[in-house]
Amino acid sequence: MQPLSSWLKARWPWLAVLACLTLAPAFLNKFYLGLMVQVFILAVFALSYDLLMGYSGILSFGHAMFFGSGAYVVGLLLKGAAWPLYAVLPVIIATGALMGVLVGIVTLRVRGVYFAMITLAFAEVIYILSASSQLRPWTGGDEGLHGIPVPAWMSPTAERVTFYYISLSFLVLMYFLARRIVNSPTGRVLIAIRENEARAATIGYNVFWYKVLIIVISGVLAALAGGLNALYFRNATPEVLGVGRTIDALLMTIIGGMGTLIGPVLGAVVIRVLGNYLADWFGPRWPLVFGLIFVALVMFFPWGIVGTLRQRPLRGLAQWIKRLSRGAGQKAS
């Protein structure tokens, strides 16, 4: 068993970050606490996507269907059926799991880009249904569900500090759950499938059901994140089911580093915080500026921020700086 002192020494940077996040409400106002809550929720969504793409090699363009379904389950049951919150949680988990089984069984018959396109088709079907005028009495149509009732003790407006700690605890719990999964024998098999699916099948692993399992787990995590997102914004709209939400998860995973878990969390910080400030500084042109920043991040950090630092700590950045300075010197001469 690893001594406590060695364990603390190896993990003190992350423990220090967690301590700072725990003390943050004493120094941040409600706006920044709300921004951090959004980061925590998106981080769990990105974690769920990293389990698919980063550790299993499954590229999905429809991951928002899980996130949005969790949001709509919260809206339908809290607002439409007046269920208590504790009864809604198992329904969110069951919804994410059932959708994961359905998507896995139907779509895993194909691979690669064909799988990605079928998942996109699934997500678009759910998106169209959520915005349909025929289902407006239940889903609110293209306007969605607004004014979702939230228990007073965790109100995102009146009790934002409480909601902040709930979101932080949710992120920490989901991170350790994801870490436990990837470090388990099942996680090792998923990595083997990602590296060489044919070889994994040859040595006796049922590749199909391992993929279904990770889609289910990923779907449950994404649905829980979507449910918490609905509680924070007190609404569930078709936007949470759109392809743009999946692109957010893809960008957060790529920016942070695929197959790292902590990378997507960092990617969520970059996407949400940087996007907030760019929108203030550049107005409607901020996506163009963010696109240029994204290109620069890919050039300097080809495996994502965390992935690149693990593979070649700061070496790639130093080489780029040296190359740029050499080019500037040649122009000057």
N, C-alpha and C positions, 0 to 999 in steps of 0.2 A: 504493500500500500504506500502511495506517495506521501511523504511527510507534509504537514500543513505548511511549513515554512517554504518548502520548494514549490508547492502549489501556488502560494501567494506571490512568490517571487516571479513565477512564470506569467502570472495574470494580473500583476499590479496595474499596468496601464488601463486595462478594461475595468478593473475595480475602481480606479480613480475616476474614469469617465462616468461610471454608474453612480458614484458618490456625488459628482458634480450635478448630474441630472436629478438626483434625489433632492439636492439642496436648491435647485434652480428656482422653484416657486418663491423662495424668499427674496429673489433678486429680479425676477422678470414680471412684467405687467401682464394683463389678461391677453393682450394681443399676441405677445410672443409665446405665452403658454399655449394659446390656441394653435399657433404655428407649429409648435413642438408636438402637440397632439396629432396634427395632420401628418407630421413626419413619422411618428410612431406607427400610425395606421398604415401608411404607405410602405413602411419598412417591412411589416408583416406580409403585406401583399407581395412585395418584391421577394421576400424569403420563400414564399410559396412557389413563385415562378422559378427561383433558382433551384429548388428541389427538382423541378421538371427539366429545365434546360441545362443547368450547370452540372448537376450530378447524374442525370439520367439520359441526357442528350436528346430530349423530346422538345421539339420546337412547336409551340402552340400559338396561334393567332386569335384564340378565343378564350383566353383565361379570364377575361372580364365577365364571362357568363357566371362564374362562381362568385366573384366579388359582388356583382349586381344582384344575384339571386339572394345572397345573404342580406343585402340591404332591403330588398322587397319583402322577404320573409318577416323582417323586423317591422316594416311599415304595415303590412297586411295584418299581422297578428296583434301588434300593439294598438294600432289605430282602428282597424276594421273589426277585429274580434275582441278587443279589450282584454287580451291575455296579460297575465303578470310576466314580468321580464324573465324570472327564473324558468318559466315554462317555455319561453321562446328559444332559449339557448340550445336545448337538445334538438329542436326542430331545425335550427340553422345547421347543426352538425349533420343531422340526417339528410337534409337537402343537399349539402355539399358532397356527402358520401354517395348518395344515390345518383346525382348528376355525374360524379366521377366514374362510377361503375358504368353508367349508360354511355358516356362519351368514350371511355376506354374500350368497352366491348365492341362498339360500333365502328370507331375510327382506327383502332390499332390494326385493322386488317390491311391497312396501307401504311406506307412509311414516308419519311422525309417531307418534302413540300406538299405532297398530297395529303398527308395527315394534317399539316398546318392549315391547308385550305378547308378541309372538312371541319376542323374545329372553328374556323372563322365562320363557316356556314351555320354551324350550331348556334354560335353567339349571335349572329345576325337574325336568326329565327326568333330567339328569345327577345332580342332588342325590338323587333317588329311587333311581337305580341305585346310587349310592355307598353308600347306607344299606340297600340291599336285603339280606335274609337269604340269598337265593340266591347272591349274589356275595360273601358273607362270607369264603370262603377266600382271595379275592384282595384285597378292599377293607377287610375287617374289619367290614363291616356298619355299624350305627349307632355303634359304638365307634371306627371308623376304624383307621388304622395307627399303632401306637405303637412307640417304641424304634427309630426309623430310625437305622441306623449312619452316623456321620459320621466322616470321616478325623480321626485324632488331632491333626494339625497345625492344624486349624481347629475344634476342639471348642468349641461355644458355652459350655461350662462351664469346662473347663480352660484353654482358649486364647481367652478372651473378647475380649481386646485385638486379637488377630489377626482374629477374626470381625468386630469393630467396624470395622477398617480395610477388610476385604473389603466390608462393607455400604456404607461410605462411598464407596469407589471405585466400587462398583456404581451408587450413586445419581448420582455425578458423571458417570460414563460414559453412563448412560441419559439424564441431563438434556441433555448436549451432543448426544447422538444425536437426541433429540426437538427440540432447538433447530435442529439442522442440517436436519431434515425440514421444520419449519414455515417456515424461511427459504429453502428451495429453491423452484424453480419449481412442483414438485408441491404444496408447502405453500400457495403463493399460489393455485393452482387450488382447493384444498380450502376456503380462506377465501372464494373467490368463490362456490363451491357453497353454503357456509353462508349467505352474504348473499343470493344470488339464484340458486337452482338452475336455474330456467328460462332465465335469461339465459346462464349458463355453458354449458348444453346448446346454446343457440341459436348461440353463437359457435364451436361445434365440439368441445367437450370431452366425452369419454365419461364422463358423471357416474357411471354405474353402476360402472364398473371403478375409478374413483378412490375411490369409497366402499369397495369391496371391499378395495382396497390399504390404506387407513387402518385398516380393521377388522383386517386381518391384522397390520399393524405394532403396533397397540394390543394385540391379543391376544398377540403374542409378548412384549411388555414385561410384560404382566400375568402371563403364565405364568412368566417368569423370576422375577418378584417372588414368586409363589406357591411356586416351587421353593426360593428362599432362605428363605422363611418356614418351610417344612417342615424345612429343615436346622437352623434356629435352635431351633424348638420340638421337633424330632425326632418330629413326628407329622403326620398328614394325616387330618383328620376331616371328616365331612359339613358341619360348620359353615363351612368355608372355601368351600363351594359355595353357601351359603344367600344369600337375597336381602338379608339384613342386611349382608353383605360388600359388595354393590353399593351399598347405601345409604351405607356408610362412604365409598366412593369419591366418590359424588355429593355428600355433605356436605363432604368435604375440598376438592373442586373449587369448590363454591359459596362456602364460607367464604373460601378463598384468593383466588378470582377466576378465572372461566372465561376461557380464551384467553390466559393469561399464563405458563404453565409454572411459574414460580417461586411463583405463588399456591397451587397444589395442594400444593407442598412445605411452605409455611407452614401450609396447612390440615391437613396431616398432623401437624405439631407441635401445633397447637391441639387436634385430636381426641384424639391419644394422650396427650399430657402433661396437658392439662386433664382428660381423662377419668380418668386415673390419680389425680390429686389429689382430684377430686370424689368418686370412689368411696371414698377414705379418709375424707373429711370428712362425707359425707352418707349413706354406706352404700347400701342398695338404692334410695334416693330420688334418687340422683345423675342418672339420665336426665331427671327432671323439671327439676332445676336447669340441666342442660345445655340443655334445650329452651328455657328462658327466656333463657339466654345467647345461644343461636342466634338467637332472635327479635331480641334487642338488636343483634347483629352485622348482621343483615339490615337493620334500621332505620338504623343508623349507616353501614353500608357496603353499599349496595344492589348494587354490582357486585363484591362481595368485597373483602377487605382491600387486596390489591394493585391490583385493578382500580379501586377507588374512589380510592385515593391517586394513581393515574396520571391519572384523569379530572379530579379536582378535589382537589388535595392539601390535606387537612385542612379544606377549606372546609365540607364537609358536616358534619363533627364540630363545627366552630365554630358553624355555624348551629343545630345541635341544642342545644348548650350555651346559646347565646343565647336560644333559644326556651324552654328549660326554666327558665332564670333569670328570664325575663320572666313566665312563668306563675307562678313562685313569688312574685315581687314583687306580682303582682296579687292573689294569695290573701292575702298578708300585709296589703295595704292594705284 
